Amino acid sequence: MQAIINDLASPGLAPALEANMAAFWSAYGRGSGCTLHAAGGAAWFYTGLPVPLFNGVVLARFKEAEVLPTIESLRAEIAERRAPALWWLGPSSTPANLGALLRQHGLQPAGQAPGMAVDLALLNSAPPAVEGLVIQKVDSPDLQALWARTAAVGSEFPEAAEDMARLETSLTDAQYKAQLRLIGYLDGVAVASSAMVLDAGVAGIYAVATLPQARRKGIGQAMTVAPLLEARQMGYRVGILQASAMGYPIYQRIGFQDVCKFNLYFQSN
């Protein structure tokens, strides 16, 4: 078992945040018809879904001579399947001039995403109560597909919902099965999703999404806190995530604090 990160002051927290994120996204590279390359501290994957989040570099620890070959490998995938990709540059990304190298080869800056962490000891002992909300674990192919469709629509890429459902149901390996996925039902209707990865000594939260008609009821907060409480029962001390602009104020209310910034780069050819 990997060493548990004990608190937010740990020097290993930022690298653990990066490694946990790579573990979540790399699972999709093992899906049917997908590509995954993970070696030497770097990881990139390509699914062909027309959403940049589902293609790209999720652990950017390269030697300078490896950068252009990786760009070219992704370029070949994009030329064949036409889906763009994202590069995530975190605090441990190398070489130091990686952003400049990406711009030099035609990639475009695509903003930043904060990496955040929370001390699990500070969470209340139960998720926030939302009338009519029931949270269920995904444990069958039918629920995998429902989770994927809910996450896609809640994340505002409904055009990819069916492709995402097909990809999700193709994931069957042990590393994927070790991840937790949750569906939130409001009055019996699936309206929310979240996922958790226990890796690199932290509990990572992903794919927190709520359908537009069910927002502003506290559902996103409940879907975030529920898996973190389960991780706390298992002995984990720190929860992490990468925040969207929509989710950031919710995570602050839960108690998440900024740890680092990810610089994003968009690759379309």
C-alpha positions as CSV (number, residue, x, y, z in Angstrom):
1,M,0.0,0.0,0.0
2,Q,1.3,3.5,-0.8
3,A,2.2,5.7,2.1
4,I,-0.8,7.9,3.2
5,I,-0.3,11.6,2.9
6,N,-1.0,12.8,6.4
7,D,-1.7,16.5,6.1
8,L,-1.8,19.5,3.8
9,A,1.7,20.6,4.8
10,S,3.3,17.4,3.4
11,P,5.9,18.1,0.7
12,G,4.6,15.1,-1.1
13,L,1.1,16.5,-1.5
14,A,1.5,18.3,-4.9
15,P,3.2,15.3,-6.6
16,A,0.6,13.0,-5.1
17,L,-2.2,15.2,-6.5
18,E,-0.6,14.9,-10.0
19,A,-0.1,11.2,-9.7
20,N,-3.7,10.6,-8.5
21,M,-5.1,12.6,-11.4
22,A,-3.0,10.6,-13.9
23,A,-4.4,7.4,-12.3
24,F,-8.0,8.5,-13.0
25,W,-7.5,9.6,-16.6
26,S,-5.2,6.8,-17.5
27,A,-8.0,4.3,-16.9
28,Y,-9.7,5.6,-20.1
29,G,-6.6,4.8,-22.1
30,R,-7.2,1.2,-21.4
31,G,-10.7,1.3,-22.9
32,S,-11.7,-0.3,-26.2
33,G,-10.0,1.3,-29.1
34,C,-8.0,3.7,-26.9
35,T,-4.2,4.4,-26.5
36,L,-2.2,4.7,-23.3
37,H,1.5,5.5,-23.0
38,A,2.9,5.5,-19.4
39,A,6.7,5.4,-19.0
40,G,9.5,7.3,-17.3
41,G,7.3,9.4,-15.1
42,A,5.1,10.6,-18.0
43,A,1.6,9.5,-19.1
44,W,-0.6,10.3,-22.0
45,F,-3.8,8.7,-23.4
46,Y,-6.1,9.1,-26.3
47,T,-9.7,7.9,-26.6
48,G,-10.9,9.7,-29.7
49,L,-13.9,11.2,-27.8
50,P,-14.5,14.7,-29.2
51,V,-13.9,16.3,-25.7
52,P,-10.3,17.4,-25.0
53,L,-10.5,16.2,-21.4
54,F,-10.5,12.6,-22.8
55,N,-7.3,12.9,-24.7
56,G,-3.9,14.2,-23.8
57,V,-1.0,14.3,-21.4
58,V,-1.9,13.9,-17.8
59,L,1.6,13.5,-16.3
60,A,4.1,15.7,-18.0
61,R,7.5,14.6,-16.7
62,F,9.6,14.5,-19.9
63,K,13.2,14.8,-21.0
64,E,13.4,17.7,-23.4
65,A,14.1,15.2,-26.3
66,E,10.9,13.4,-25.5
67,V,8.6,16.4,-25.9
68,L,8.4,16.7,-29.7
69,P,7.9,12.9,-30.2
70,T,5.0,13.0,-27.8
71,I,3.5,16.0,-29.7
72,E,3.9,14.1,-32.9
73,S,2.3,10.9,-31.5
74,L,-0.7,12.9,-30.4
75,R,-0.7,14.7,-33.7
76,A,-1.0,11.4,-35.5
77,E,-3.9,10.3,-33.3
78,I,-5.6,13.6,-33.9
79,A,-5.1,13.4,-37.7
80,E,-6.7,10.0,-37.7
81,R,-9.6,10.5,-35.3
82,R,-10.1,14.3,-35.3
83,A,-10.5,14.7,-31.5
84,P,-8.4,17.4,-29.8
85,A,-6.2,16.9,-26.7
86,L,-5.1,18.7,-23.6
87,W,-1.7,18.8,-21.9
88,W,-1.8,19.3,-18.1
89,L,1.4,20.9,-16.8
90,G,1.7,20.7,-13.0
91,P,4.3,21.7,-10.4
92,S,6.5,18.7,-11.2
93,S,6.3,18.9,-15.0
94,T,9.6,18.9,-16.8
95,P,11.5,20.3,-18.6
96,A,11.3,23.7,-17.0
97,N,10.6,25.3,-20.4
98,L,7.9,22.8,-21.4
99,G,5.2,25.5,-21.8
100,A,7.4,27.4,-24.2
101,L,8.2,24.3,-26.1
102,L,4.5,23.5,-26.5
103,R,3.8,27.0,-27.8
104,Q,6.8,26.8,-30.2
105,H,5.2,23.7,-31.7
106,G,1.8,25.2,-32.2
107,L,-0.1,24.3,-29.0
108,Q,-2.3,27.0,-27.5
109,P,-2.6,28.0,-23.8
110,A,-6.0,26.9,-22.5
111,G,-6.1,28.5,-19.1
112,Q,-5.4,27.2,-15.6
113,A,-7.1,24.8,-13.2
114,P,-6.4,24.9,-9.4
115,G,-5.3,21.7,-7.7
116,M,-7.0,21.7,-4.3
117,A,-6.9,19.6,-1.1
118,V,-8.9,19.2,2.1
119,D,-8.1,17.7,5.5
120,L,-10.6,14.9,5.8
121,A,-10.6,15.2,9.6
122,L,-12.4,18.5,9.2
123,L,-15.4,17.1,7.3
124,N,-18.7,16.6,9.0
125,S,-19.6,13.0,9.7
126,A,-22.4,12.9,7.1
127,P,-22.9,14.4,3.6
128,P,-25.1,17.5,3.4
129,A,-28.8,16.5,3.6
130,V,-30.7,17.0,0.3
131,E,-34.3,16.1,0.4
132,G,-35.1,13.3,-2.1
133,L,-31.4,12.6,-2.9
134,V,-30.2,9.0,-2.9
135,I,-26.5,8.2,-3.7
136,Q,-25.8,4.8,-5.3
137,K,-22.5,3.0,-6.2
138,V,-22.0,2.0,-9.8
139,D,-21.7,-1.8,-9.9
140,S,-22.9,-3.0,-13.3
141,P,-22.5,-2.1,-17.0
142,D,-25.9,-0.5,-17.1
143,L,-25.0,1.8,-14.2
144,Q,-21.6,2.5,-15.9
145,A,-23.5,3.7,-18.9
146,L,-26.0,5.7,-16.9
147,W,-23.1,7.3,-14.9
148,A,-21.3,8.3,-18.1
149,R,-24.4,9.9,-19.6
150,T,-25.2,11.8,-16.4
151,A,-21.6,13.0,-16.1
152,A,-21.5,14.1,-19.8
153,V,-24.7,16.1,-19.6
154,G,-23.9,17.5,-16.2
155,S,-20.5,18.6,-17.5
156,E,-22.1,20.2,-20.5
157,F,-20.9,18.0,-23.3
158,P,-24.1,16.2,-24.0
159,E,-23.1,15.6,-27.6
160,A,-20.5,13.0,-26.3
161,A,-22.9,11.3,-23.9
162,E,-23.4,8.1,-25.9
163,D,-19.7,7.8,-26.9
164,M,-18.8,8.3,-23.3
165,A,-21.2,5.6,-22.2
166,R,-19.7,3.1,-24.7
167,L,-16.2,3.9,-23.5
168,E,-17.1,3.6,-19.9
169,T,-18.7,0.2,-20.3
170,S,-15.6,-1.0,-22.1
171,L,-13.5,-0.4,-18.9
172,T,-13.1,-3.7,-17.0
173,D,-9.5,-3.9,-15.8
174,A,-8.6,-4.1,-12.1
175,Q,-7.3,-0.6,-11.8
176,Y,-10.6,0.8,-13.1
177,K,-12.6,-1.5,-10.9
178,A,-10.7,-0.2,-7.9
179,Q,-12.1,3.3,-8.5
180,L,-15.4,4.3,-7.0
181,R,-18.2,5.9,-9.1
182,L,-21.4,7.3,-7.7
183,I,-24.7,8.3,-9.1
184,G,-27.0,10.7,-7.4
185,Y,-30.8,10.2,-7.8
186,L,-33.2,13.0,-7.0
187,D,-36.7,11.6,-6.5
188,G,-35.7,8.5,-8.4
189,V,-34.1,10.3,-11.4
190,A,-30.4,10.2,-12.1
191,V,-29.1,13.8,-11.8
192,A,-25.5,13.7,-10.6
193,S,-22.2,11.9,-10.7
194,S,-18.9,11.7,-9.0
195,A,-15.9,9.4,-8.8
196,M,-13.1,8.7,-6.4
197,V,-9.6,7.3,-6.9
198,L,-7.4,6.1,-4.0
199,D,-3.9,6.5,-5.3
200,A,-0.6,8.1,-4.3
201,G,-1.7,8.3,-0.7
202,V,-4.7,10.6,-1.3
203,A,-8.4,10.4,-2.1
204,G,-9.0,12.0,-5.5
205,I,-12.4,13.3,-6.5
206,Y,-13.4,13.5,-10.2
207,A,-16.4,13.9,-12.5
208,V,-18.6,15.9,-10.0
209,A,-21.4,17.0,-12.2
210,T,-25.1,17.8,-11.8
211,L,-27.8,18.1,-14.5
212,P,-28.7,21.8,-15.0
213,Q,-32.3,21.4,-13.7
214,A,-31.0,20.0,-10.4
215,R,-28.4,22.5,-9.6
216,R,-28.3,24.9,-6.6
217,K,-29.8,22.3,-4.2
218,G,-26.5,21.2,-2.6
219,I,-26.3,18.0,-4.7
220,G,-22.7,18.7,-6.0
221,Q,-21.5,19.2,-2.4
222,A,-23.2,16.0,-1.3
223,M,-21.7,14.0,-4.2
224,T,-18.2,15.4,-3.3
225,V,-18.4,14.7,0.5
226,A,-19.9,11.2,0.4
227,P,-16.9,9.5,-1.2
228,L,-14.5,11.5,0.9
229,L,-16.2,10.2,4.1
230,E,-15.8,6.7,2.8
231,A,-12.1,7.4,2.2
232,R,-11.7,8.7,5.7
233,Q,-13.2,5.5,7.1
234,M,-10.5,3.6,5.2
235,G,-7.7,5.6,6.8
236,Y,-7.1,8.4,4.2
237,R,-6.3,11.8,5.6
238,V,-6.3,14.1,2.6
239,G,-8.8,14.6,-0.3
240,I,-7.7,16.2,-3.6
241,L,-9.3,17.5,-6.8
242,Q,-8.8,19.8,-9.8
243,A,-11.5,22.4,-9.7
244,S,-13.6,23.9,-12.5
245,A,-14.7,27.5,-12.3
246,M,-18.3,26.2,-11.6
247,G,-17.2,23.9,-8.8
248,Y,-14.5,26.1,-7.2
249,P,-16.8,27.9,-4.7
250,I,-18.5,24.7,-3.7
251,Y,-15.1,23.1,-2.9
252,Q,-14.1,26.1,-0.9
253,R,-17.3,25.8,1.2
254,I,-16.4,22.2,1.9
255,G,-12.9,23.2,3.1
256,F,-10.7,22.6,0.1
257,Q,-7.6,24.9,-0.2
258,D,-5.5,25.7,-3.2
259,V,-2.3,23.6,-3.4
260,C,-1.0,24.2,-6.9
261,K,-2.0,25.4,-10.4
262,F,-2.2,23.3,-13.6
263,N,-1.4,25.2,-16.8
264,L,-3.5,23.7,-19.7
265,Y,-2.4,23.6,-23.3
266,F,-4.7,22.7,-26.2
267,Q,-3.5,20.5,-29.1
268,S,-5.7,20.3,-32.2
269,N,-3.3,19.0,-34.8
